[in-house]
Amino acid sequence: MNITITRNPNPATPPTDNFGFGTTFTPHMFVMDYNEGQWHDPRIVAYGPISLDPAAKVLHYGQEIFEGMKAYKSGADGSVHMFRPDRNIARFNRSCERMCMPKIDPDLFMQALNQLIDLDRAWVPQSPNALYIRPTMISTQVGLGVKASTDYIFFIIIGPVGSYFKGGINPLKLKVEEKYVRSAPGGTGSAKTGGNYAASLLPIQLAQAEGYDNIIWLDAVEKKYVEEMGAMNIMFVYEDKVVTAPAVDTILHGVTRASVGALLGDFGIEWVEEHPAIAQIIKDAHSGKLKEVFACGTAAVVTPVGVIHYQGADHTIADGKEGPLTSKLRNALTGIHAGGSDLHPEWVFKVPEQG
Ligand SMILES: Cc1ncc(COP(=O)(O)O)c(C=O)c1O
């Protein structure tokens, strides 16, 4: 399909500093409509509000999905590249399946990303700052019947974001959430849908009021096994292996998680995808068997965990500081983001200059 471009007549000037996260957007966005069983009218237009009928299904039943990915400007030649967008596109289409929404042709998705980012390439900051990319699909059919919508809008908005590590490496203080759960087997945990995040707001807010950065989710059935962090996957480093929850239907299958798994393979370290039992984790933290804990995701890449609160007490991981494997993995990934790394060139998708 041909993507039409209508340029913003009054584009703003890109900021040069203080990017923050998710508050500044570029002058353009990609939009496409779905009705009568097909996608049509793919277009790049000026960034701006979307008009919705108050009875649009998304506003009532939350039939909505999104993705979060990044593009970086490389120090070497100033070119712009996305990190593993093929993975995010595939996950978006898996979310479509679970949420009863129409898929997007991956080639068209990639074309939309390339053309939108190319048009606003002046807004891509130098790595380790990045361009955050937020593809989103919402259901727009008017009517309060609880069933899958017949109409949808797919849009992509983009904007510069600051590096998570601007203030240095600060190991996270996490609280194991023992009351609320994020997802249950058969639920929507592996779909990137807004409701999962709405449900997480209260427990995260409560933990933050107690002084923790975020929470660790346990499985919904036995509340014994670690699933993931607030909005990151989490891994436990032992002398001879790294353990993380398997990519089942209760966790989000992180692109960073998969990338860390591949890097561990490159480094000759065993990566074990088995449900880590929280009681054992705490025991191993005290005995010294547990060497490091880190969380990983698009926002924070790989970030150390210094303290885990469980059953009324804080438990420090090793010396509470970032461990060597955490920093090695973070440096490997940020090196790939910055461009010019020899590791996994197939993860880097250069945005072609179309003029
Ligand atoms: C619930 C949840 N888990 C894990 C992740 C990490 O996924 P990724 O590495 O693809 O950003 C995210 C980030 O989007 C998330 O929201």
The ligand as a Gaussian input file, in Angstrom:
#p B3LYP/6-31G(d) Opt

LIG

0 1
 C        4.953000      -5.991000      31.504000
 C        6.241000      -5.842000      30.767000
 N        7.178000      -6.807000      30.877000
 C        8.345000      -6.737000      30.201000
 C        8.638000      -5.675000      29.381000
 C        9.940000      -5.642000      28.629000
 O        9.717000      -5.833000      27.256000
 P       10.674000      -5.228000      26.151000
 O       12.035000      -5.741000      26.444000
 O       10.141000      -5.733000      24.865000
 O       10.590000      -3.750000      26.281000
 C        7.706000      -4.634000      29.254000
 C        8.030000      -3.480000      28.414000
 O        7.332000      -3.109000      27.568000
 C        6.476000      -4.707000      29.950000
 O        5.562000      -3.759000      29.823000

